[in-house]
């Protein structure tokens, strides 16, 4: 098995994540459908973060361009794994829910018991919501709640969220682009009219290939953590992928990646390459072990309180060097950077330049504040 250093692993990983120039011979995905298929799925619980996750991988795209692609159904949002919203390729949503959502769905009974919600009422809510959006319908979250209330189904607070999650987890609804500032829901079968239906082994192999292509080199444990699959199914997926994956060792740890990465020599990173990434990007959310990208002493700044809320990051040569927050006005995006390491004037200039791309994406003039 090929041995590579941690530095080499990080360089290859950033290429797999589409966060730097790809190796020779492999074209970058040119559109939203290509990016989400390449990565397998993309964390999308925070919509603004999810849009910029596409933008940072599609230079020249604006937030409007990404939203237009979502309206064309190049990708959609649902809960395919870990009980968390992700972007997925539209025609793959059904099999991804079946393969990886089943464990979350099995836990729904406990959640209903906690809420005091019967399975009968939950199933009736799914039927009501499915009927309400059938035939090209589209309802905002508040309209969904009103439809349920009109049928005598309690939908306030956590009841409503659970019922929308349950209907989506069952493969009836999915999340469409916002209407105004509000989430909207549509019928999954209408937004994915030609679903791919692989058998279980093909599905396991497909998600393994996409995960390790878009996140590798990384471990089987990271793959299981990302998908929510059992350790046995994670191993089975890697075995089903066969020689379409390659194994390497990093500090004695076995990892997998796309073989093409090893067939070519990635170009060196250009000096201090700087990226400004959203908080919920696959760069960090794609792994349980984030030590290649994030120093232990910086974890509290990225995940304050360890509560699952990730801060947006400034990344230099693949390593987190700071966090950032933004606020939008009509014409400006005001950005405050909080460094986690000392930054020289040249680094600060590169960071300001990196935010120019983000400002173009949101259609605002940037105002960057550094200490």
Phi, psi and omega in degrees: 000137182293135175257133176229159180277167176298321180296318177295319179299318181293318178300314179294321180297317179297326176293315179299324179284358182064032181254007170203174184306133178291160175292162182299142173095351179237121181282147174290141173303134188269353187210179182300315179300319181293319181294312184290328176290320179301313184277345181095310176192160182224129180307134187212028180293331174253115189297315182300319177296317181297321178296317180290333174301323172289314185301320182291340179260354181231075182306135182098339176287148171251170176302323178295323178296317180295315180298320178297322177295323177292324175295331176280359175071031174292334176205163175216168181252135173202190184250074187281338186198152176059017179065023186236145181288133176225154162282138175223157172299135189303313185286351178261357187300317184298309184290330177292320175297316181297318186284312190251342181274350187296325181291320177294320180295325179296333179275358183297328181298320179295320179294318178297321179298318178297321182279344185078038184243128182277156177297325180299315180293319179299316180294323177295321178298320178299316180296317181297314182292319179299318178294322184294328182257356181298149179081031178087013180288161180207122183238140172288169179302314182295325177292323175300317180296321180293320178298316179295315180299323180296335178264011176079020180256123180299126184224013181284150172057228184291339175301310183298315180300315182297320183291323176293318176300314184296317179295325178285319179296329177284354179082022179265308179255166165211170183265124176264172176305155183301150166255109191066235178258012188246139175303146176231156184233144181223174178278123183302318182299332179277334178267351175223069189287347181234067187290142172281138183230071180288158172287174189298316181294320178295320178297315178298317179296320182296314182290327176295314179300314183292320180296309184287332173294318186268351183229346186287164002283134176204180193262164173299325179295321176296320178298314179297319180294321181291317184277335189079009177286159173292161178301323180294317180290325177298316178296319181296322179296317179296317179295321180294331178289334175060224184281007173283352170241151177241147178259143173223166172240139177233113185052040178081000181262130180284130178225165181232154179199175175290129183302328182301332178297327181274345182280344182228166178257113179298143177294149181295150175296142185278092179060226180266078179295127185244134174235145172244109190250151175290163183295323186255049181267154177300340177309319176250321185289346182280002187220149168275320177261110185252018189294335177295328186255336192227123177290144181306320184290347180261353182303316181299332179284332182274322180235074184302128180074003180051042187256012178088358178263114185264134177281152173296146189239149167258126187238127178241121181051039175088354182247142178291127178238357181183175174237166178211152175230149181228152171225142184255135166248186183297326185238348187233154166243117181263124188237130176245123181257134177243099181293147174252351177223160177298136180239126175281176181297323179294319177297318180297321179296320179293323178295314178300321179295321179298324180288344176297323177295319178295320180297320176297321181299318181268359176070040181227164173273129184279142169231106186256129179245119176244152179299000000 
